[in-house]
């Protein structure tokens, strides 16, 4: 037994190391259940379990590397200055005259100023973006990467101490960059949108076609699982759809670069997107810490003005309604005599405050009672009616309505009713 | 062929390094691997932790040492990514074991041999990672083999510079 162990010691150690790591993979990785946004055609997603062991290893690795990255990032400008102002200048001083040194120094200073100006412009863009979009953000510097070509991950110099949490959107002034994945105390890991394991809900601006954005093998973001559509053309803007609960709706993602047919499914296409943000050279980014509106002073002033205007408009509207109600009370109403009395209608109050009985409806077909002592003015009377000049040369029956115009009803015509004050 | 077979005691001896070299060199490889892509962008065609694994495995000529060093460095690499811990770990473990096994059998002082070995082991590492991603984890993972070939070539070239520098750190009797 001992000879067996000593003979195959190397192989046993190898198998043990591999077995441990495979078991570790199996523990970490599990098939995700159907998600809210999951669809039958969606690929199987694997998620890290974020157990304590996994987090510890990741914490150790990040803890080992990020201090050095932070140091390199912080001292890079100093090293550049040291190199440019001392080593490189001494070399130049040996080869050139005094005037040439001055010119070169000025050029170097100009380059530094240009760099400062570029950085200022980038920061200005971020500030402008922050003003345009009313989200609460934290500005952060990129200090490192994952160092693996299979993993498009960045490290930021801000962490949980600065309010960062997992699944927060990371953006630049040009467009979205990625989302926060793991957060440590003073650093955070950002998964870029061109990683193959990333995912963001996007919509094509013109065609309004929605899809999922993820990276491909070449490190380009692409919108996958889209049915072939001739309307999708290069140059179309791609925006965030807002349905993934990470990226706010309407943020620029990029433009359509080209459309390629899915090799495995002929009826589907993949839309290659040229990202709006320069993912290869990210220096400063914004992390959206809250989607709640965070208005600037100017926006708050505009909002107050808008509210005032809205209040004045509402007051004027109420005034108009009140005047209309008063006018309605002053004018006689039109009532349909055939309409049934509204049950439960509120009794009208008179001027003295007592309820006033509703005006009785006019009979539909009133007929005059026969006169006890008919004369020539009595309706239906004969005799002298021939003496009445109707102006139309008609007989007495034609003249009768002219003599009593109020007694002739028009059943279908609504009658004036109500009180006249 | 004669140059490839160790015929001298010097070729068979195990190279030893101070303890701080075992600590600082892998740490520097990890830090530079994470930091240099910030400087050179997408042209960072290299895998320094893998190169360090190969170097120590070839020169220590101990499969156990190469296996363990590859496992630790690979898992540290995984710790910096968003993926599962063990993807690079398994790949570097296998590469460390094979490099040490080869280091026992052939002379690894020749620069051309070192470059070829670095190129081949880098490609092997990429193939193992792809296998783990697709085979073990079942992920819908795509790989750009042109990039992998360029990275293997980059590792081969960087190894030509790095290995002589690391040779200077070994302990002399």
Interface residues (C-beta under 8 A of the other chain):
Chain A: X9 X10 X13 X14 X17 X18 X21 X22 X24 X25 X28 X29 X43 X44 X46 X48 X54 X57 X58 X59 X60 X61 X62 X64 X65 X68 X69 X72 X73 X142 X143 X144 X145 X146 X147 X148 X149 X150 X151 X153 X155 X181 X182 X189 X191 X195 X196 X197 X216 X217 X218 X219 X280 X281
Chain B: X27 X30 X31 X33 X34 X35 X36 X37 X38 X41 X42 X44 X48 X49 X63 X64 X67 X68 X71 X75 X76 X77 X78 X79 X80 X81 X82 X83 X84 X85 X86 X87 X88 X89 X90 X93 X94 X97 X101 X129 X132 X133 X136 X137 X138 X139 X140 X141 X142 X143 X144 X147 X151
